[in-house]
Every structure is written in C-alpha cells, then in structure tokens.
C-alpha cells in the first residue's frame, strides 16, 4: 500500500492529486506545520532524514522529492496514462516541465517568501530601516524581475497549447501546479495573465483535484 506522508499546505498535495487521477488506493499519514516557524515537525525525519514533504513509502521503498515521486508513480502504476510515449517530442517537453517546475520556477518564489518574512520579523528599531532597505532593494532589482520573467514565459507557453506539454493533460501539469498556485497567492499572479489563471481554474475544477483536497484537508494554495 502506498502511504503519502502529507504535510499541510505543501507540495505533497500534488502527490495526492496524482494518485486520485490514477485511481490508486493509498493511505495518508498527516503532519502539521509548526504555527510559528511553518516548518515540518521533527517526526517527518523519522520517515526521511531531511524531514521534508512530500515523502511516500511503498513497501520497502521510501522516496522523497515531488518529481521523483511523480516519475515513480507514473512508471510503476501509470499504465501509459498521464505521460507521452517515450521517444516523442511531447515526451521531451514533458521531461522539461517536470524539471523546470522546481529547478527554475520555484527558486525566485521561495526567495520572495523568505525576504517577505525577513521584513516581517521583529528587529531593533534602529536596524529596521536597514533591513527594509536591503530586502526591498533585493526584491525590486532581482527577485521580482525574475518572477515577472518566468510568469511572462509561462503565459506565452500556454498560448501555444491547452496544457504545458500539449493538448492533453499530463503529470507535468500536476508538477507545474504548485509554482503557479504559489505565484497566484504570494507573488502577484492575476487576471493580467489570463492563460495562467485559466490553467488554475481548469485544474481546480478537476474531480481528482477536488478529491485530493477532500482527503488531504485544508490547502491554502487552492484559492
């Protein structure tokens, strides 16, 4: 039996969604973030040394990293579903988006989250202007332009086809969902990029996505 070690408001929601799309049976082990630090509990390190989410166990196998987990589930349980055939141009695009999601799209979004939190942390009054100047300047000159660059790129890509790989929904769209949801809730993605907003509307309307929410619990990035 596949067990998803599921952290609230995390990338593991993608794994629940994929399992629902594939119609597989699975169990969930739930973990809650520390309300102050927003970090995963130490108990997750008993499953995987890094204590990160997502993690799955499948028999003797313990596997972390969203892309690796999605690849494993597609290979072992997909039966040809949600991935283009090997050797096709679509397969190359599929592999590209699977890596792009975490390798290129997420880093500037994570930097924005970190710098936003630094600005919100209590510091001595005489230091606060310096902190705000450094964080504000970094966001203005590097982080926000990078986010804009990637959102413009993604908007243009979705003008070429209905989904990221083509006109068929694939697991790459599941992998890409997280950075786009993060951008919509924390980085200014709005109706000025209609293709990306339409992508969010379409994935949120999928029955498997909704079933994953029902099983996984509250997920702030779905709104």
Secondary structure in CASP SS format (residue, H / E / C, confidence):
PFRMAT SS
TARGET T0000
AUTHOR 0000-0000-0000
METHOD secondary structure of the structure
MODEL  1
X C 1.00
X E 1.00
X E 1.00
X E 1.00
X E 1.00
X E 1.00
X E 1.00
X C 1.00
X C 1.00
X C 1.00
X C 1.00
X H 1.00
X H 1.00
X H 1.00
X H 1.00
X H 1.00
X H 1.00
X H 1.00
X H 1.00
X H 1.00
X H 1.00
X H 1.00
X C 1.00
X C 1.00
X C 1.00
X E 1.00
X E 1.00
X E 1.00
X E 1.00
X E 1.00
X E 1.00
X C 1.00
X C 1.00
X C 1.00
X C 1.00
X C 1.00
X C 1.00
X C 1.00
X C 1.00
X C 1.00
X C 1.00
X H 1.00
X H 1.00
X H 1.00
X H 1.00
X H 1.00
X C 1.00
X C 1.00
X C 1.00
X C 1.00
X C 1.00
X C 1.00
X C 1.00
X C 1.00
X E 1.00
X E 1.00
X E 1.00
X E 1.00
X C 1.00
X C 1.00
X E 1.00
X E 1.00
X E 1.00
X E 1.00
X C 1.00
X H 1.00
X H 1.00
X H 1.00
X H 1.00
X H 1.00
X H 1.00
X H 1.00
X H 1.00
X H 1.00
X H 1.00
X H 1.00
X H 1.00
X C 1.00
X C 1.00
X C 1.00
X C 1.00
X C 1.00
X C 1.00
X C 1.00
X C 1.00
X C 1.00
X C 1.00
X C 1.00
X H 1.00
X H 1.00
X H 1.00
X H 1.00
X H 1.00
X H 1.00
X H 1.00
X H 1.00
X H 1.00
X H 1.00
X H 1.00
X H 1.00
X H 1.00
X H 1.00
X H 1.00
X H 1.00
X H 1.00
X H 1.00
X H 1.00
X H 1.00
X H 1.00
X H 1.00
X H 1.00
X H 1.00
X H 1.00
X H 1.00
X H 1.00
X H 1.00
X H 1.00
X H 1.00
X H 1.00
X H 1.00
X C 1.00
X C 1.00
X C 1.00
X C 1.00
X H 1.00
X H 1.00
X H 1.00
X H 1.00
X H 1.00
X H 1.00
X H 1.00
X H 1.00
X H 1.00
X H 1.00
X H 1.00
X H 1.00
X H 1.00
X H 1.00
X H 1.00
X H 1.00
X H 1.00
X H 1.00
X H 1.00
X H 1.00
X H 1.00
X H 1.00
X H 1.00
X H 1.00
X H 1.00
X H 1.00
X H 1.00
X H 1.00
X H 1.00
X H 1.00
X H 1.00
X H 1.00
X H 1.00
X H 1.00
X C 1.00
X C 1.00
X C 1.00
X C 1.00
X C 1.00
X C 1.00
X C 1.00
X C 1.00
X C 1.00
X C 1.00
X C 1.00
X C 1.00
X H 1.00
X H 1.00
X H 1.00
X H 1.00
X H 1.00
X H 1.00
X H 1.00
X H 1.00
X H 1.00
X H 1.00
X H 1.00
X H 1.00
X H 1.00
X H 1.00
X H 1.00
X H 1.00
X C 1.00
X C 1.00
X C 1.00
X C 1.00
X C 1.00
X C 1.00
X C 1.00
X H 1.00
X H 1.00
X H 1.00
X H 1.00
X H 1.00
X H 1.00
X H 1.00
X H 1.00
X H 1.00
X H 1.00
X H 1.00
X H 1.00
X C 1.00
X H 1.00
X H 1.00
X H 1.00
X H 1.00
X H 1.00
X H 1.00
X H 1.00
X H 1.00
X H 1.00
X H 1.00
X C 1.00
X C 1.00
X C 1.00
X H 1.00
X H 1.00
X H 1.00
X C 1.00
END
